[in-house]
Amino acid sequence: MRDDVIIGSDGKPRCAWVGSDDTAARRYHDDVWGTRTYDESALFEALTLGVFEAGLSWSIVFARRDAFRRAFRGFDTRRVEAMTARDIDRLVQDASIIRNRAKIEATVDNARAMTSASPTLAALARSYEVNRAHAPRSLTDLPTSTSQATAFAKQLKSQGYRFVGPTSVYSFMQNVGVVNDHLHGCFRATDYPRPRA
């Protein structure tokens, strides 16, 4: 087995970024990452985590995933778009999340964009789907961005979304299964596509 894929305690081969047997990361890898979804709250969550990941590592953001869910009202766009300046001030003081005012404000603005923009985020995501015949062979085969991500980011910005550069948008595409970047040898690499609720 290559270094890019590891065998878990359950005998399943997985992308090595999962690490050892961290249950939360393993569940995320197995059930979420690379699984195509158009559920509004799942799309909003993936977009938001990408906003907070900008300039940080994924592990820092992922470790606070439950806190972000609480802070941003279960990623219900209608409830987040209604957040006030007082709510934002409260979140800037919330040590359980990343207390970056610009990113918190961007999340509220992104909820507003999601509820009003046309085409919808789900429709845009569908239009950028990547269907590969073969899984990437190694981590070095995974780009940090693509021309599709650049075009997608440009469309999102034109609709009023913030903190949506090509790199964060490509991460979003991986997260929601617009592209499946599970590596060759990973048990998820053959799931093209596997919808989630």
Rosetta silent file (secondary structure, phi, psi, omega in degrees, C-alpha in Angstrom):
SEQUENCE: MRDDVIIGSDGKPRCAWVGSDDTAARRYHDDVWGTRTYDESALFEALTLGVFEAGLSWSIVFARRDAFRRAFRGFDTRRVEAMTARDIDRLVQDASIIRNRAKIEATVDNARAMTSASPTLAALARSYEVNRAHAPRSLTDLPTSTSQATAFAKQLKSQGYRFVGPTSVYSFMQNVGVVNDHLHGCFRATDYPRPRA
SCORE:     score description
SCORE:     0.000 S_00000001
   1 L     0.000  136.989 -179.806    0.000    0.000    0.000 S_00000001
   2 L   -72.031  163.728  178.760    1.329    3.456   -0.887 S_00000001
   3 L   -66.401  -21.315 -177.734    2.002    6.145    1.723 S_00000001
   4 L   -77.051  -13.483  179.153   -0.948    8.162    0.317 S_00000001
   5 E  -128.960  135.974 -179.911   -3.418    5.482    1.453 S_00000001
   6 E  -122.401  158.590  177.253   -3.511    3.854    4.900 S_00000001
   7 E   -99.912  124.657  179.271   -5.352    0.846    6.318 S_00000001
   8 L   -79.086  172.486  179.105   -7.636    1.629    9.257 S_00000001
   9 L   -63.373  -19.266  177.499   -8.232   -0.591   12.266 S_00000001
  10 L   -88.723    3.278  178.181  -11.389   -1.779   10.484 S_00000001
  11 L    85.789   -0.950 -178.692   -9.273   -3.032    7.549 S_00000001
  12 L   -88.677  135.423  174.639  -10.502   -0.390    5.092 S_00000001
  13 E   -79.085  134.169 -178.868   -7.985    1.550    2.973 S_00000001
  14 E  -135.295  159.751  172.508   -8.424    5.314    3.252 S_00000001
  15 E   -55.992  135.808 -172.648   -6.763    8.503    2.072 S_00000001
  16 H   -64.572  -20.987 -178.595   -3.816    9.070    4.415 S_00000001
  17 H   -64.201  -15.027  176.489   -4.944   12.580    5.388 S_00000001
  18 H   -62.753  -28.298 -176.568   -7.486   10.910    7.691 S_00000001
  19 L    82.922 -160.057 -177.955   -4.598   10.084   10.025 S_00000001
  20 L   -67.036 -123.963 -176.822   -4.723    7.152   12.367 S_00000001
  21 L  -109.138   44.356  174.409   -8.102    6.152   13.733 S_00000001
  22 L   -64.357  112.785 -172.310   -9.482    9.589   14.634 S_00000001
  23 H   -60.452  -44.265 -177.840  -13.180    8.751   14.642 S_00000001
  24 H   -64.538  -46.630  179.976  -14.475   12.202   13.631 S_00000001
  25 H   -64.700  -38.166 -179.793  -12.022   12.556   10.729 S_00000001
  26 H   -66.522  -43.222  177.505  -12.702    8.990    9.632 S_00000001
  27 H   -62.725  -41.395  178.802  -16.484    9.507    9.652 S_00000001
  28 H   -61.482  -47.563  178.047  -16.039   12.752    7.733 S_00000001
  29 H   -59.808  -45.452 -173.668  -13.842   11.019    5.148 S_00000001
  30 H   -74.303  -34.300 -170.076  -16.177    8.034    4.848 S_00000001
  31 H  -113.349  -18.966 -172.828  -19.537    9.825    4.800 S_00000001
  32 L  -118.233  -62.757 -170.180  -19.058   13.453    3.748 S_00000001
  33 L   -60.762  124.131  178.730  -15.893   14.391    1.841 S_00000001
  34 L    83.136    4.003  179.225  -16.289   13.692   -1.860 S_00000001
  35 L   -99.102  119.728 -174.328  -19.936   12.675   -1.522 S_00000001
  36 L   -63.579  129.999  177.506  -22.126   14.643   -3.887 S_00000001
  37 L  -145.237  149.097  173.789  -24.784   16.733   -2.134 S_00000001
  38 L  -126.863   14.422  176.740  -27.053   19.621   -3.035 S_00000001
  39 L   -65.396  129.317 -173.872  -28.585   20.017    0.417 S_00000001
  40 H   -58.265  -46.439 -177.611  -28.625   23.733    1.218 S_00000001
  41 H   -68.408  -34.754  177.145  -27.325   23.464    4.789 S_00000001
  42 H   -66.910  -40.418  177.011  -24.561   21.027    3.731 S_00000001
  43 H   -64.250  -43.495 -179.336  -23.488   23.393    0.939 S_00000001
  44 H   -65.634  -40.290  177.588  -23.544   26.356    3.320 S_00000001
  45 H   -61.550  -47.927 -179.191  -21.541   24.469    5.931 S_00000001
  46 H   -61.445  -41.090  178.772  -18.893   23.468    3.374 S_00000001
  47 H   -64.221  -43.556 -178.819  -18.685   27.023    2.066 S_00000001
  48 H   -65.340  -45.124  179.176  -18.400   28.433    5.594 S_00000001
  49 H   -61.912  -34.588  175.492  -15.700   26.015    6.707 S_00000001
  50 H   -65.634  -37.925  176.215  -13.782   26.994    3.563 S_00000001
  51 H   -59.523  -46.753 -177.189  -14.100   30.669    4.488 S_00000001
  52 H   -74.598  -21.658  178.966  -12.615   29.981    7.914 S_00000001
  53 H   -73.341  -23.485 -177.137   -9.917   27.711    6.481 S_00000001
  54 L   -51.780  118.388  179.667   -8.418   30.583    4.427 S_00000001
  55 L    83.349   -1.981 -179.195   -4.909   31.084    5.802 S_00000001
  56 L  -125.382  178.986  176.482   -5.279   28.209    8.289 S_00000001
  57 L   -93.757  153.197  178.312   -5.082   24.427    8.187 S_00000001
  58 H   -58.945  -38.255 -176.610   -8.117   22.224    7.628 S_00000001
  59 H   -62.810  -36.152  178.333   -7.474   20.394   10.919 S_00000001
  60 H   -63.555  -44.380 -179.046   -7.809   23.638   12.918 S_00000001
  61 H   -70.685  -45.593 -176.694  -11.165   24.388   11.291 S_00000001
  62 H   -61.007  -36.035  179.486  -12.454   20.807   11.378 S_00000001
  63 L   -62.015  -20.259 -179.251  -11.744   20.543   15.113 S_00000001
  64 L  -106.840   14.180 -174.399  -14.262   23.379   15.603 S_00000001
  65 H   -55.724  -46.548 -179.911  -16.922   22.018   13.235 S_00000001
  66 H   -64.803  -37.707  178.800  -19.534   21.400   15.959 S_00000001
  67 H   -66.497  -39.299  176.246  -18.904   24.843   17.457 S_00000001
  68 H   -63.394  -38.013  178.309  -19.398   26.447   14.045 S_00000001
  69 H   -61.569  -42.353  177.800  -22.681   24.562   13.691 S_00000001
  70 H   -66.864  -46.647 -176.169  -23.865   26.012   16.993 S_00000001
  71 H   -62.057  -38.480 -177.329  -22.570   29.497   16.210 S_00000001
  72 L  -106.727   36.909  165.923  -24.178   29.604   12.782 S_00000001
  73 H    51.406   48.216  177.317  -27.539   28.150   13.780 S_00000001
  74 H    68.152   17.931 -177.366  -27.153   24.723   12.231 S_00000001
  75 H    57.917   36.068  172.769  -26.109   26.351    8.944 S_00000001
  76 L   -85.269  111.329 -173.038  -29.699   27.358    8.302 S_00000001
  77 H   -60.019  -37.943 -179.017  -29.238   30.165    5.763 S_00000001
  78 H   -64.798  -39.715 -179.945  -32.473   31.954    6.703 S_00000001
  79 H   -73.107  -34.010 -179.928  -31.494   32.069   10.370 S_00000001
  80 H   -74.663  -39.956  179.701  -27.928   33.175    9.605 S_00000001
  81 H   -62.831  -22.304  179.255  -28.951   35.923    7.171 S_00000001
  82 L   -84.738   -2.101 -179.107  -31.079   37.356   10.001 S_00000001
  83 L   -64.067  143.134 -175.349  -28.065   37.692   12.310 S_00000001
  84 L  -103.868  175.237  175.960  -27.476   41.220   13.569 S_00000001
  85 H   -59.622  -34.860  177.992  -24.393   43.280   14.408 S_00000001
  86 H   -65.064  -40.585  176.671  -24.956   42.249   18.041 S_00000001
  87 H   -61.945  -41.954  179.863  -24.846   38.560   17.021 S_00000001
  88 H   -64.533  -43.757  177.111  -21.601   39.182   15.155 S_00000001
  89 H   -58.633  -39.867  179.111  -20.109   40.969   18.183 S_00000001
  90 H   -64.369  -42.934 -178.807  -21.085   37.969   20.328 S_00000001
  91 H   -68.289  -30.898  176.481  -19.424   35.520   17.921 S_00000001
  92 H   -63.270  -23.250  178.691  -16.226   37.590   17.870 S_00000001
  93 L   -95.259   -3.265 -174.851  -16.043   36.832   21.608 S_00000001
  94 L   -83.194  105.628 -176.432  -16.851   33.108   21.219 S_00000001
  95 L   -70.280  -10.216 -178.887  -13.634   31.199   21.988 S_00000001
  96 L   -80.196  -13.705  178.129  -15.082   27.943   20.632 S_00000001
  97 L  -117.619 -177.483  174.532  -14.813   29.194   17.032 S_00000001
  98 L   -86.080  117.164 -169.317  -12.207   31.146   15.053 S_00000001
  99 L   -90.328   63.965  179.649  -12.888   34.728   16.120 S_00000001
 100 L  -107.015  109.864 -175.112  -12.180   36.546   12.895 S_00000001
 101 H   -57.077  -43.653 -177.425  -14.689   39.369   12.437 S_00000001
 102 H   -61.569  -39.489 -179.231  -14.200   39.602    8.658 S_00000001
 103 H   -73.987  -34.752  176.582  -14.879   35.865    8.222 S_00000001
 104 H   -65.594  -46.347  177.902  -17.886   35.957   10.546 S_00000001
 105 H   -62.396  -39.899  178.086  -19.323   38.909    8.621 S_00000001
 106 H   -61.972  -37.169  179.217  -18.582   37.126    5.328 S_00000001
 107 H   -63.786  -42.500  177.062  -20.520   34.096    6.546 S_00000001
 108 H   -64.271  -44.251  177.750  -23.590   36.229    7.255 S_00000001
 109 H   -62.779  -38.034  179.241  -23.216   37.917    3.853 S_00000001
 110 H   -66.532  -35.185  175.346  -22.827   34.510    2.186 S_00000001
 111 H   -63.205  -40.669  178.348  -26.076   33.333    3.794 S_00000001
 112 H   -64.434  -41.203  177.762  -27.779   36.399    2.316 S_00000001
 113 H   -63.493  -41.905 -178.778  -26.291   35.633   -1.099 S_00000001
 114 H   -62.260  -35.326 -176.572  -27.437   32.021   -0.877 S_00000001
 115 H   -82.549  -12.408 -176.003  -31.032   32.976   -0.168 S_00000001
 116 H  -121.575  -20.460 -171.903  -31.245   35.535   -2.979 S_00000001
 117 L   -73.664  148.714  174.287  -28.789   34.617   -5.761 S_00000001
 118 L  -138.021  128.046    3.055  -29.807   33.084   -9.049 S_00000001
 119 L   -70.087  162.035 -178.510  -28.748   30.593  -10.161 S_00000001
 120 L   -69.081  164.718  176.838  -28.645   28.952   -6.743 S_00000001
 121 H   -60.875  -39.318  178.299  -25.465   27.585   -5.215 S_00000001
 122 H   -62.436  -42.888  179.370  -26.781   24.058   -5.790 S_00000001
 123 H   -64.860  -41.332  177.605  -27.408   24.805   -9.482 S_00000001
 124 H   -63.334  -44.332  179.563  -23.939   26.300   -9.858 S_00000001
 125 H   -58.052  -43.820  178.304  -22.378   23.302   -8.126 S_00000001
 126 H   -58.904  -38.867 -176.129  -24.182   20.962  -10.540 S_00000001
 127 H   -71.163  -15.789  179.867  -22.868   22.922  -13.504 S_00000001
 128 L  -108.370   13.182  179.875  -19.264   22.413  -12.332 S_00000001
 129 L   -57.392  140.180  177.181  -19.453   18.672  -11.605 S_00000001
 130 L  -115.972  119.205  176.802  -16.348   16.711  -12.580 S_00000001
 131 L  -109.789  110.340 -179.296  -16.863   13.062  -13.528 S_00000001
 132 L   -97.369  148.799  173.816  -13.584   11.202  -13.718 S_00000001
 133 L   -81.187  -26.963 -175.592  -13.061    7.757  -15.142 S_00000001
 134 L  -136.520  147.166  177.645  -10.169    7.142  -12.724 S_00000001
 135 L   -73.785  151.982  173.626   -9.239    8.233   -9.228 S_00000001
 136 L   -58.761  143.440 -174.958   -6.158   10.405   -8.642 S_00000001
 137 L   -81.933  -30.340 -176.653   -3.119    8.189   -8.041 S_00000001
 138 L  -153.881  169.910  178.405   -1.405   10.215   -5.298 S_00000001
 139 H   -59.642  -32.130  179.966   -1.586   13.384   -3.216 S_00000001
 140 H   -68.415  -16.264  177.178    0.720   15.072   -5.718 S_00000001
 141 H   -82.713   -8.893 -177.706   -2.009   14.574   -8.357 S_00000001
 142 L   -88.963  120.740  177.578   -4.438   16.729   -6.374 S_00000001
 143 L   -77.117  163.294  171.773   -4.492   20.377   -7.441 S_00000001
 144 L   -92.208  -15.804  176.329   -5.126   23.222   -5.028 S_00000001
 145 L  -160.755  166.639  178.207   -7.247   24.875   -7.700 S_00000001
 146 L  -142.341  170.393  176.674   -8.427   24.349  -11.277 S_00000001
 147 H   -63.286  -33.603  177.544   -9.734   26.474  -14.122 S_00000001
 148 H   -65.503  -42.206  178.716  -13.237   25.287  -13.168 S_00000001
 149 H   -63.787  -37.488  178.451  -12.723   26.445   -9.571 S_00000001
 150 H   -63.746  -44.352  179.123  -11.502   29.817  -10.851 S_00000001
 151 H   -66.755  -40.434  178.590  -14.615   30.224  -13.019 S_00000001
 152 H   -61.485  -46.841 -179.918  -16.869   29.033  -10.176 S_00000001
 153 H   -60.499  -40.672  179.639  -15.259   31.514   -7.760 S_00000001
 154 H   -62.217  -41.867  177.694  -15.754   34.336  -10.253 S_00000001
 155 H   -64.549  -42.993  179.852  -19.468   33.519  -10.517 S_00000001
 156 H   -62.113  -44.021  179.428  -19.842   33.357   -6.747 S_00000001
 157 H   -61.253  -38.894 -179.618  -18.134   36.723   -6.288 S_00000001
 158 H   -66.044  -20.855  178.058  -20.434   38.263   -8.904 S_00000001
 159 L   -92.327    0.166  177.316  -23.386   37.078   -6.781 S_00000001
 160 L   100.564    3.704  176.297  -22.040   38.759   -3.643 S_00000001
 161 L   -70.880  149.385 -179.258  -20.263   35.836   -1.974 S_00000001
 162 L  -122.491  156.925 -178.993  -17.132   36.711   -0.002 S_00000001
 163 L    57.773   42.250 -178.365  -13.885   34.847    0.800 S_00000001
 164 L  -123.588   69.068  174.683  -14.415   32.635   -2.235 S_00000001
 165 L   -82.659  171.797 -177.651  -11.102   32.454   -4.068 S_00000001
 166 H   -57.309  -35.671 -179.359  -10.194   29.600   -6.434 S_00000001
 167 H   -70.478  -46.194  179.544   -8.421   27.594   -3.702 S_00000001
 168 H   -68.295  -32.367  178.462  -11.281   27.773   -1.188 S_00000001
 169 H   -70.944  -36.551  176.968  -13.795   27.048   -3.943 S_00000001
 170 H   -65.663  -39.770  175.804  -11.839   23.983   -5.056 S_00000001
 171 H   -59.940  -42.160  175.900  -11.830   22.787   -1.433 S_00000001
 172 H   -59.484  -44.132 -179.689  -15.608   23.371   -1.395 S_00000001
 173 H   -60.982  -40.292  177.187  -15.930   21.338   -4.613 S_00000001
 174 H   -65.372  -45.253 -175.230  -14.014   18.452   -3.008 S_00000001
 175 H   -60.158  -44.723 -174.459  -16.046   18.674    0.186 S_00000001
 176 L   -96.193    9.326  173.204  -19.480   18.504   -1.481 S_00000001
 177 L    79.570   12.608  172.141  -18.512   15.953   -4.112 S_00000001
 178 L   -60.864  -34.267  170.213  -18.531   18.213   -7.153 S_00000001
 179 L  -129.027  138.465  177.879  -15.165   16.543   -7.611 S_00000001
 180 L  -103.556  105.057 -177.856  -14.248   13.235   -5.956 S_00000001
 181 L  -103.113   23.091  170.550  -10.584   13.409   -4.958 S_00000001
 182 L   -64.499  136.581 -172.692  -10.425   10.174   -2.955 S_00000001
 183 L   -79.742  152.719  175.077   -7.174    8.541   -3.999 S_00000001
 184 L   -53.266  127.972 -176.965   -6.711    5.339   -5.956 S_00000001
 185 L   104.102  -25.067  175.580   -6.689    2.525   -3.398 S_00000001
 186 L   -73.147  141.225 -177.865   -9.059    4.301   -0.985 S_00000001
 187 L   -64.966  -19.598  178.001  -12.312    2.396   -0.566 S_00000001
 188 L   -85.301  -11.632 -174.780  -14.207    5.616   -1.426 S_00000001
 189 L   -66.096  -21.643 -178.445  -12.379    6.151   -4.713 S_00000001
 190 L   -89.444   -3.386 -177.020  -14.742    3.848   -6.562 S_00000001
 191 L   -86.149   80.006 -179.082  -17.854    5.736   -5.431 S_00000001
 192 L  -115.511  108.170  -27.631  -18.521    7.838   -8.570 S_00000001
 193 L   -89.178  166.505  176.601  -20.880    9.430   -7.549 S_00000001
 194 L  -126.631   99.196 -174.663  -22.438    8.405   -4.227 S_00000001
 195 L   -64.278  151.552  172.166  -25.209   10.853   -3.264 S_00000001
 196 L  -124.156  159.301 -178.115  -25.794   11.868    0.337 S_00000001
 197 L   -72.177    0.000    0.000  -28.884   13.268    1.941 S_00000001
